[in-house]
């Protein structure tokens, strides 16, 4: 399942695509506070590249940049909030939210965590490393992930989905490594800061029924409009 939980199933594809665009638009608006020019704003550049990779409409992308940079006269005020706790069967979870109303989001999270356990600040985060996560795929045959990780300055790498590789970096090196990977034969698909579990739970230790309960819990959390990312301490 990896450090970041992702919804599964082709039936969810269309709905997931719409939610992804919405989440990316929020990220773009927040990043654009630091300037509307991606060339001079590394945080914005990384999110814009990710949006283009998933074919976000150009109009949607440009509108989000202008809105976030204050060029439309609209006020954008998203607050970054993290909720920590446990999914059913003591699987640790970190939930990243971007919300314009914490008084709405907080009670919604409390309700969603009823099937698990909502913790206090620091109750779960100690068991995660705050890192840079770069998903990249070979641009040509022969590209070596281990060599690329060493040369680009990544801390580690692991096999991702559909032949992609997840490069793990120090949080401060995210932009530096993402810029270096193309020269090592890899095309960057996404780059973001996230949380990697130190001691992930082995799914083999959970019964199929318990694993289904964890998946259902994570799907409900991810379905909330204020949730940006769900990081779960489950191996695989």
N, C-alpha and C positions, 0 to 999 in steps of 0.2 A: 504493500500500500504506500510505502514511502513516507517521507516527512510531511508532505502535504496531501491531504485527502482530496480526491477528485471523484465526481459523480461518474457512474458507469452505466453503460447500456445505450444502444443506438436510439431507443425510443426517447431518451432524454436529450438528444443532441440539439434539437431546435430550441427547446426551452433553455438549455445550458448556454447556447450561443447568445441568446438575448440577455441572459443574466451576466455573461462574461463581458459583453459590450457595456452594460450598465456599470459593472465594477471597474472596468478599465477607464470609463469616462470619469468616474470619481477620482481614481488615481491620477489621471491627467490633470484634472482641475486643481487638485491639491499640489501636484508637482509644479504646475504653471504659476503658482504664487511666486516662485523664485525667478520668473521671467518666461516670456512666451517663445523664446528662441531655443530650440533643442540643442543647437550647437554650443550655446553658452550655459546650458542648464542640464547637467549630466543626468539628474534624476528624471527630468522630463524626457530626455532623449531615450532612456531605457524603456520607459512606459510607451512612448510613441512607437518605438521599434516593435514592441510586443503587440501593440494594437494593429500595426500594419501587417504583421505576420498572420494574424487571425482575420485579416480582411475587414477590419472595421471601416464603415463608409467614411470617405474623406470629409464629407460635410459634418458628420458626427464628431470626428476627430478634431477638426478645426474649431468647431463651436465649443467643444470642451476646453480647448487651449485658451481661446479668447475669454470664455466665461471665468476660468480660473485665474487668468492674468488681470482680470478687472477691466477688460476692454469692451464689455457689453453694458456696463453700468449696473449689472446684477451683483448681488452680494453672495459670495460662496463661503460658507462657514462649516466645514466638516471637521469633526473632532475624532482623533485616532484613539480608540479604546481597546484594551485587551482584556478578555475574560479567560480565566483559567479554571480548570476543574477536571472531572473525570467523566468519560463515557461509561455506559454500563460495564460491569466487570473490571472496574479499576483501570481502564485504559486512559492514560493522561491525554489531555486535549488543551491546545492553545487556540483561542478564537480571536481573530483580528477584525475589528469593525471600523468603519468610517461612517459616522452618523452626524446628522444635523440636529439631532434631538436625543441626548443621552437619557432624558426622562422617559422617552418612548422605548429606547433600546434596552435599558437595564431590566425593566420588568419582563420584556419579551425573552431576554436571555434566562432570567430566573425560571420562567415557565418551561422553556426548552430544556433546561438542565434538570428538570424534575425527574427524568428517567435516568439521570446520572448523578453527579454531585458538583455543584458550583463551589469553587474554592475562593479563597482570598488572594490578594496580590502576593505573589511569591510562593504560593503553596504548590505550584506545579512548574513554574518557569525555571526553578533551580535544576530541573531534570532535562532541560533543553539548552542547546547552544544557539545563540543568536548569530546567524551566518548569512552569507550571500549564496544564493542558489541560482545557478546558470544552467538552463537546459539548452543543449546544443546538439547538432547532428553533423556527421562527417560530410564535408563538401565534396570530397573526392575519395576514391578507393585508396586504402593504405594509411588513412589518417589514424594516428595512434593516440588514444585517449590518455594513456599514462604519460607519454612524452608531452602531449599538449598541456596537461595539468602542470607538469614540472616547469615547462618553458613559459607558460602564461602566468604562473604564480598562484595556482589554485592549491588549496590545502589537501583536497581529496577529490575523488570522483567515484561515481557508481552508475551502474547500468540503469537507464531510464526506460521510457515506453517507446515502442515502435522503432527500436534501434538508436534512440537518442541517448545521450550521456548527461548525467547531472553532475556539474562541477561545483564543488563546495569551496567557498572562499571565506577569508576573514571579512567581517561586515564592512570594514573600511576599504577593502580591495575590490568590491563588486564591479565598479565601473572600469577599473584598470584591467582586470582579468577579462571582462567581456570585450574590451577593445583588443586585447591581445590574442584571443582565441582564433579569429579568422585567419591570422598569419600562420596558425598551426593546423589549418585545414578543417576548421569547424565553423558551421554557420550557427549563430546564436538565435534560438527560438524565443527565449524569455530570460529575463534577469530580474531578480527581486531579493529583498531581504526576507528572511524567514526564520523558522525555528526547527532545529534538527534534534530529535530525541537522543539522549545519551544512553538510555537503557530501554529500548523499545520492547514492548510485549510481543512474544512470538505467537502468531495466530494459531500455530499448531497446538498451543496450550489452551485454546478456546474451543468449545464444541461448535458445530455448525450453527446451532440455534443461538448460541451466545454471540457468535460472529455476526449473524444476521441482525441481532439487537443492536450491536455496535454500529453496523452500517446504517440502519434505520435512524439511529440517533444522529449520526454525522450528516445524513441527508437532510434531516429536519433543521439542523443548525445551519447548514450551507444554504438552505432555501430562504433564510431570512434576508430581506433586502439590505440590511445594514452590514451584513457579514461580507468581508473581503476575502479572507483566507482562513482555512481550518487546518491546523497542524496537529497531527495525531501521533502518539507514541506507540505505533504498531509497526512491526517489522515487515519487510517484503513490499 
